[in-house]
Each structure stands twice: as C-alpha cells, then as structure tokens.
Amino acid sequence: MLSDKPLVMAILNLTNDSFHVTSRVKDTDIVERARSFLEAGASILDLGAASSRPGAEMPGEKEELDRLLPAIEAIRSALPDAVISIDTARSTVAKACVEAGADMINDIYAGRYDEHMAEVVGKLGVPYVMMHMQGTPQTMQSNPTYHNVTLEVASFFSERIDHFRRHGVADIILDPGFGFGKSPEHNFELIRNLSYFRCFELPIMTGISRKSSISKLLQTDTEGSLNGTTALHMIALEQGAKLLRVHDVKEAMQAITIYEACS
C-alpha cells in the first residue's frame, strides 16, 4: 500500500467533538468530503468515530459501528477505488469494518485497549498502524514524563512489533503519537529524532496536523496553526516520514511536492 513516495492520509472525523472543528463530517457530507480529499491528492481516507482529544470518553461499540459502517458503505459505493483506514481500538469494530470494505486499521492504543486486536488483524491480513501513547485520552496530558522520550517510544515499538508479528501481522506502520501523553518539548524532540525509528525498517506515519504544541508555540489557535503544521511536515519528511495524517490535504501535498523537488 505504501511506496517510497510519501503519501497523505486524510482525516474524516465522524464525531461531533474533534479538536479541529472543520474536520468533523456529517453523514450527508461524507462522500463529498472524501471525494474532495482524494481529488486533492490523498491516498488514504482515515475514518474515526471515537474522539481521541485529551479527556475524550470512548463511545460504546454499537455507537462506533453505527457511525462507521454507513460511512464505509457510502464511500465504497461512490468511490470504489478509495483506500479506507479505520481509526479504532476495538478488534470487533476492526473486523466488522474490514468485512464491510475497509482496507486497514489505525489503532492509537497499539493493541493495549483490546487484547484480541493483534490476533484479529493477523487473520484479516490488512495493514496496521500502531501508535505510541502514554496513558489514555482521559489521562495522557495530566503529567507526561520520560527519561528519554525517543528511546522509550522505540522500546514500546520494539515490544509491540514483536507482539503483532507473533500473531501474523506483517504490514505494520509506526506512529510516534505526537500529542498523546507528551509535552510540547517531547513532541519537538520526537520530530528532531524521527529518523531514529527507521531502525525498525517500517514506514513511519506522523499525525502532527494542527496539534496544540504548534498553536502554543506560535501563540495562536487551532485554526491559525496551518503554517506551523506545514513546517513540521517538511521536517518530518526530511527525517523519513512516509505517511502524513492530515486535516489539510492540499497543503500537505504541496509540502511533499516541494520536498521532492529539493531532494
């Protein structure tokens, strides 16, 4: 699914409480928004029905599926070639969504929320994004602490990769989890050291789009953090990122074009 060329994953939030207001999508708008993202250059559509903003509560399984399954059906019907990723921590949701037409799973818990995730993904045979998070969305920003954030995230990946490979998951993508149980200083250190994770010889995804670390540093709000996001995307690309998970597809594609012209 991934190539040597960096790709863009577009965020489609099926919740009403995403931290970035314009990323929230109504059921009636889902196909139109998906189409616009693909036309702007996105290679993957990431559908999420459980907000992961700090303090967010996990919806029930039925509520999550009630949001996701109609969206998958609508997109697959209108855009049959679209690559659909499902942002979920539940193995039951992952299985139902792949059976409904989704192509890959994006799990912010890296299998720690649901002990059956590795086994299920292994049987499904789909690509899997594992993300690092210290704590949970309810607790992660209370007081994130590390001795060495880069080495600790790498140690986490080493254990999780081994766990998933034991269950037959071969196609793994790594997400360091910017903003998930990390201070702004931790986030910027991870960006500086992103190339360290190339030691795993797996694709690296970054989810730094409009994160609060950017708006705090630039003394602006979420809506004013696009330029900062683009600057970090350029650094991430130089450090070896192969997948940018973003709210703003056009601008991310422009960053990739400039990066490739200078490489």
Backbone torsions as a table, in degrees:
resi	resn	phi	psi	omega
1	MET	NA	-39.2	177.9
2	LEU	-96.5	153.6	179.5
3	SER	-128.6	-173.6	176.9
4	ASP	-67.6	-25.5	179.3
5	LYS	-76.8	130.4	176.6
6	PRO	-60.8	142.4	-178.3
7	LEU	-122.0	166.2	179.7
8	VAL	-115.9	132.7	171.8
9	MET	-106.8	121.1	-177.5
10	ALA	-91.8	135.8	-177.6
11	ILE	-87.7	124.7	174.7
12	LEU	-123.3	99.6	-177.9
13	ASN	-88.8	120.4	178.8
14	LEU	-96.6	27.9	178.7
15	THR	-115.6	167.0	178.9
16	ASN	-106.2	13.2	-177.1
17	ASP	-133.9	23.2	174.9
18	SER	-60.3	146.0	-177.8
19	PHE	-65.0	-24.4	178.8
20	HIS	-106.2	106.5	-169.6
21	VAL	-55.8	-43.6	-173.9
22	THR	-71.7	-8.6	177.6
23	SER	-86.8	-8.8	178.2
24	ARG	-74.3	133.8	-174.7
25	VAL	-123.6	129.0	174.2
26	LYS	-78.9	153.2	-178.9
27	ASP	-52.8	-39.5	-176.3
28	THR	-73.1	-16.0	-176.8
29	ASP	-102.6	-3.0	-167.5
30	ILE	-62.0	-44.4	-178.0
31	VAL	-68.4	-42.3	179.4
32	GLU	-61.3	-44.8	179.6
33	ARG	-66.2	-42.8	178.6
34	ALA	-60.5	-44.3	-179.7
35	ARG	-62.0	-42.4	-179.1
36	SER	-64.9	-37.3	177.7
37	PHE	-65.8	-43.8	179.6
38	LEU	-65.1	-41.1	178.6
39	GLU	-65.5	-28.5	178.3
40	ALA	-79.4	-10.2	175.4
41	GLY	121.2	-1.3	179.3
42	ALA	-63.4	141.7	177.6
43	SER	-99.0	-23.1	-176.5
44	ILE	-137.0	140.6	173.7
45	LEU	-106.8	122.1	-178.0
46	ASP	-104.3	108.3	-178.4
47	LEU	-95.1	127.0	178.8
48	GLY	-130.0	135.8	179.9
49	ALA	-120.5	12.4	178.0
50	ALA	-134.6	112.2	-178.9
51	SER	-63.0	138.9	178.2
52	SER	-113.9	15.6	177.2
53	ARG	-64.1	155.6	179.1
54	PRO	-53.6	129.1	179.0
55	GLY	88.7	-4.6	-176.4
56	ALA	-69.8	143.7	175.8
57	GLU	-96.1	144.9	178.4
58	MET	-73.8	129.3	175.7
59	PRO	-71.0	165.8	175.9
60	GLY	-68.4	160.2	-178.6
61	GLU	-59.6	-43.8	-179.5
62	LYS	-62.6	-42.9	179.1
63	GLU	-62.4	-41.0	179.3
64	GLU	-62.4	-46.8	-179.7
65	LEU	-68.0	-36.3	179.1
66	ASP	-63.5	-26.3	176.8
67	ARG	-84.4	-40.5	-171.5
68	LEU	-79.5	-47.1	-171.6
69	LEU	-61.7	-44.2	176.7
70	PRO	-63.4	-34.2	179.0
71	ALA	-67.1	-43.0	177.6
72	ILE	-60.8	-46.3	-179.1
73	GLU	-60.7	-43.5	-178.1
74	ALA	-66.0	-44.7	-179.3
75	ILE	-68.1	-44.2	-178.0
76	ARG	-64.0	-35.0	179.5
77	SER	-70.3	-43.7	-176.3
78	ALA	-84.8	-30.4	-175.1
79	LEU	-131.3	73.2	-170.8
80	PRO	-61.4	-22.9	-178.3
81	ASP	-94.0	-0.7	-178.7
82	ALA	-65.3	140.7	174.2
83	VAL	-92.9	119.1	-174.1
84	ILE	-110.0	124.1	173.7
85	SER	-104.9	145.1	178.6
86	ILE	-116.3	120.5	178.7
87	ASP	-87.4	98.2	-178.4
88	THR	-150.9	154.9	176.5
89	ALA	-109.6	0.3	-177.0
90	ARG	-102.1	129.5	179.2
91	SER	-67.2	-34.3	179.3
92	THR	-65.7	-39.5	177.6
93	VAL	-68.5	-42.3	178.3
94	ALA	-57.3	-47.5	-178.6
95	LYS	-62.7	-47.6	-178.4
96	ALA	-63.0	-38.3	-177.8
97	CYS	-72.5	-40.1	176.9
98	VAL	-65.1	-40.7	177.7
99	GLU	-65.0	-24.8	178.7
100	ALA	-86.2	-7.9	176.5
101	GLY	127.7	0.0	177.3
102	ALA	-73.2	158.4	-172.2
103	ASP	-110.5	-21.1	-176.3
104	MET	-158.3	166.6	-177.7
105	ILE	-121.9	138.3	178.1
106	ASN	-122.5	110.7	-170.2
107	ASP	-119.4	110.5	-178.3
108	ILE	-69.9	-16.2	179.1
109	TYR	-94.3	-7.8	-178.4
110	ALA	52.9	38.3	176.6
111	GLY	85.8	2.2	-177.6
112	ARG	-86.7	-16.8	175.6
113	TYR	-79.2	-37.3	-175.3
114	ASP	-130.1	111.7	-175.3
115	GLU	-66.6	-13.1	-179.4
116	HIS	-92.9	-2.2	-174.1
117	MET	-59.6	-47.2	-177.3
118	ALA	-60.9	-45.1	-179.9
119	GLU	-62.1	-44.3	-177.9
120	VAL	-66.8	-45.3	179.9
121	VAL	-64.1	-38.1	177.3
122	GLY	-60.0	-41.3	179.0
123	LYS	-72.1	-34.4	179.4
124	LEU	-70.7	-30.1	178.2
125	GLY	69.9	32.9	-179.2
126	VAL	-110.4	158.5	175.3
127	PRO	-61.4	151.4	-174.6
128	TYR	-138.0	125.3	174.6
129	VAL	-95.5	122.4	175.2
130	MET	-109.4	131.0	-177.2
131	MET	-114.2	147.3	173.9
132	HIS	-88.7	133.8	174.5
133	MET	-145.3	129.3	173.5
134	GLN	-89.6	116.5	-177.0
135	GLY	85.7	-150.1	179.0
136	THR	-129.9	168.9	177.2
137	PRO	-55.0	-27.1	179.4
138	GLN	-74.5	-28.8	-172.6
139	THR	-120.3	-11.3	-163.8
140	MET	-62.2	-27.4	-176.5
141	GLN	-104.0	12.7	-178.8
142	SER	-68.5	-46.4	177.0
143	ASN	-165.5	68.6	-177.9
144	PRO	-63.2	129.7	-174.6
145	THR	-135.8	134.8	176.9
146	TYR	-142.1	150.0	167.6
147	HIS	-79.8	-42.6	176.7
148	ASN	-149.2	101.5	-171.2
149	VAL	-61.7	-37.6	-178.4
150	THR	-65.1	-47.5	-178.7
151	LEU	-68.1	-35.8	-179.6
152	GLU	-71.0	-37.3	175.1
153	VAL	-66.7	-39.9	178.1
154	ALA	-63.3	-41.1	178.2
155	SER	-63.0	-41.1	176.6
156	PHE	-59.9	-47.7	179.5
157	PHE	-60.2	-42.2	-178.5
158	SER	-57.6	-46.0	-179.7
159	GLU	-67.5	-43.6	-177.4
160	ARG	-69.0	-40.0	177.7
161	ILE	-60.0	-45.7	179.2
162	ASP	-60.6	-43.5	-179.9
163	HIS	-60.8	-47.1	-177.3
164	PHE	-72.3	-34.9	178.2
165	ARG	-67.1	-32.8	176.3
166	ARG	-63.0	-22.5	178.7
167	HIS	-100.8	14.0	173.1
168	GLY	86.0	14.0	178.6
169	VAL	-87.7	112.5	-175.4
170	ALA	-100.7	-32.7	-173.4
171	ASP	-97.2	90.4	-174.3
172	ILE	-114.9	137.7	176.1
173	ILE	-120.0	137.7	-175.5
174	LEU	-102.8	132.1	176.1
175	ASP	-125.1	113.5	-178.1
176	PRO	-64.9	-12.3	174.3
177	GLY	76.2	53.7	178.1
178	PHE	-60.1	128.1	178.7
179	GLY	85.1	-0.3	179.7
180	PHE	-106.5	92.5	-177.5
181	GLY	72.6	41.8	-178.4
182	LYS	-147.8	143.0	174.7
183	SER	-80.4	167.6	174.5
184	PRO	-54.5	-38.9	179.6
185	GLU	-63.5	-40.7	177.0
186	HIS	-62.4	-42.9	-178.8
187	ASN	-61.9	-45.1	-178.9
188	PHE	-70.0	-32.2	175.5
189	GLU	-65.2	-40.9	178.5
190	LEU	-64.4	-38.3	176.3
191	ILE	-62.3	-45.1	179.7
192	ARG	-61.0	-34.8	-173.9
193	ASN	-105.0	16.3	-173.9
194	LEU	-56.8	-34.6	-178.3
195	SER	-63.6	-19.8	178.7
196	TYR	-57.9	-35.7	-175.8
197	PHE	-74.6	-4.6	174.5
198	ARG	-68.2	-12.6	178.1
199	CYS	-61.4	-22.6	179.8
200	PHE	-81.5	-9.6	-179.4
201	GLU	55.5	41.5	176.3
202	LEU	-128.6	152.6	178.8
203	PRO	-61.5	145.3	178.9
204	ILE	-110.4	130.3	175.0
205	MET	-110.2	141.9	175.0
206	THR	-118.7	135.5	176.3
207	GLY	-119.9	71.4	-175.3
208	ILE	-108.5	4.5	-174.0
209	SER	-60.3	116.6	173.7
210	ARG	56.3	28.7	179.0
211	LYS	-69.2	156.5	-174.5
212	SER	-63.8	-25.3	177.0
213	SER	-58.5	-35.1	179.7
214	ILE	-71.0	-50.6	-177.1
215	SER	-65.2	-33.9	177.5
216	LYS	-66.7	-44.6	-179.3
217	LEU	-64.4	-40.7	-176.3
218	LEU	-90.0	-0.8	179.6
219	GLN	53.8	53.1	177.8
220	THR	-136.9	-170.0	176.4
221	ASP	-108.5	-177.9	-178.6
222	THR	-57.3	-40.1	-178.0
223	GLU	-67.9	-22.5	-178.9
224	GLY	-97.9	14.6	-173.7
225	SER	-105.0	14.0	-177.9
226	LEU	-66.0	-44.6	-179.9
227	ASN	-61.6	-41.6	177.3
228	GLY	-63.1	-38.8	176.5
229	THR	-60.2	-46.4	-179.3
230	THR	-62.6	-39.8	178.0
231	ALA	-60.9	-44.1	179.1
232	LEU	-69.0	-33.5	175.9
233	HIS	-61.3	-40.3	178.8
234	MET	-62.9	-42.9	178.3
235	ILE	-64.6	-43.0	179.7
236	ALA	-61.4	-41.4	178.1
237	LEU	-62.8	-42.6	178.1
238	GLU	-63.7	-28.9	-179.7
239	GLN	-86.1	-2.7	174.1
240	GLY	109.7	7.9	177.5
241	ALA	-62.0	137.5	-180.0
242	LYS	-111.3	-10.4	-178.5
243	LEU	-143.1	123.5	178.1
244	LEU	-106.5	118.3	177.0
245	ARG	-92.9	116.9	-165.6
246	VAL	-139.1	159.9	169.6
247	HIS	-90.0	-28.6	-171.5
248	ASP	-116.4	93.1	-171.9
249	VAL	-68.5	-47.1	-176.8
250	LYS	-55.9	-47.3	-177.9
251	GLU	-67.6	-36.5	177.5
252	ALA	-66.3	-40.3	177.3
253	MET	-64.5	-37.1	176.6
254	GLN	-64.2	-39.9	177.7
255	ALA	-61.5	-42.8	178.6
256	ILE	-63.6	-41.4	179.4
257	THR	-61.4	-45.4	178.5
258	ILE	-64.7	-44.0	179.2
259	TYR	-58.5	-46.9	-178.2
260	GLU	-66.7	-34.1	178.4
261	ALA	-67.0	-27.2	-177.9
262	CYS	-95.7	-5.0	-175.3
263	SER	-89.2	NA	NA
